[in-house]
């Protein structure tokens, strides 16, 4: 069976599962330009994300972000780590969260401010009003976006049976990549893993997250 998606399309699909739709293109271009290896991880209680500088053995920038974050929060954490990357490039001796990093993070937030929901945007405006950045305002941003995540999770659940033939999706309860619904066979669907081309029989009652085709 022919591969229907290019590597770029697959990458954009993955990003689209975690980011607000309007920033997927910007993030893809940024990560490509900076040659960043992005790792989308499971929930980590100790941190939302991190950045690692290139080393002789791993000569590329590495960013990780927790994959369970609400899309706007995921994007904000990603901007936080991109600010570390930019600070490393422009101010190699700067402190981790020093003045240079704060100015860089502030700039990245402001150029994307309109992406965020109204309440979060209000708190981000307070947070970025001046350097040093306002810790209390950051806590309000975090609280707002975490509350939005809870609201999102309480919305109606989609099942594989709700999709149509040809639709792309990810399984909610399985750590698997993007799949495509091929055809229904009684109570199950024949599905294809986009990356590996493997075929699977999946229950029509499986909870799914639709993936937008680019």
Secondary structure, DSSP 8 states (H G I E B T S, - for coil): ----S-HHHHHHHHHHTTS-GGGHHHHHHHHHHHTEEEEEE---TT-SEEEE---SSS-SEEEEEETTS-HHHHHHHHHHHHHHHHHHHH-TT--TTSHHHHHHHHHHHHHTGGGS-HHHHHHHHHHTSSSS--HHHHHHHHHHHHHHHHHHHTS---BGGGS-TT-EEEETTS----EEEEEEETTEEEEEETTT--EEEEETT-BEEEE---
